[in-house]
């Protein structure tokens, strides 16, 4: 069996673990509902249990290290989870120290959005590019930037907080306290809220029928728009305009080869794309307008495989495409070593 990494994606609702190969293939997966209210010791206990399960089920696996992603803020270099809003009782937890002592393996840590950006870059929609911006649009908006073959970290690893760039002076207050954040106007939550305000329970609209007369969610809007509902189509257009404005900023700031859109709302990517594109045509300077905007390919495993690549691709600026090309030139040697 080839060299593997143990990977963990620690989320506020679900803790996922996997054994991942260097090419990004997931050999085995496990998960558990995160004990998010129980404090860091309980959750670290869950990580250890899941790791033991994976290792027992695959005793022949050659595991070279543990790649881990968790919600920010965290310090990837020091290996410290600083204090995510979705996990109670986590305050400056030295996660790398704890796990490397437990398992006697190297451990690497990255925030979840950066790990997903790494995953899409090395194994997904961004293969073969040198620079990309990954944007996840769901409950909130997050992202990660790969700049010239590396995750762009900035001071204290806090770069690319895409959801909180200010793009308007109006609208609902963001959970961060500010008005006009990208996330506050363009997240799936914001789209659902606009749809809820546009309709009333019992009005017979498709949006309210899909939501059983409860609050309308972004998923309902996409579903109604797909069915040709005029109100939903208008909401999707307005949503795509906000996304187009945010993406224009990202093009001007980072000059990526590609913008990759993930998250729950990327299920409606085909409906959003024409207006996103048109908005960029209107707003971006000429030199930035031909950059492709594409949907993510890896779904909810982007973070896991990206985290695994922290171990399996450590120090390498390459992507899976480059690896395939390298492999073609070294196949003979590899076959010899396997024989
Ligand atoms: Zn904000």
Boltz pocket constraint, residues with backbone or C-beta under 6 A from the ligand:
constraints:
  - pocket:
      binder: B
      contacts: [[A, 163], [A, 164], [A, 174], [A, 175], [A, 176], [A, 177], [A, 178], [A, 181], [A, 183], [A, 184]]
      max_distance: 6.0
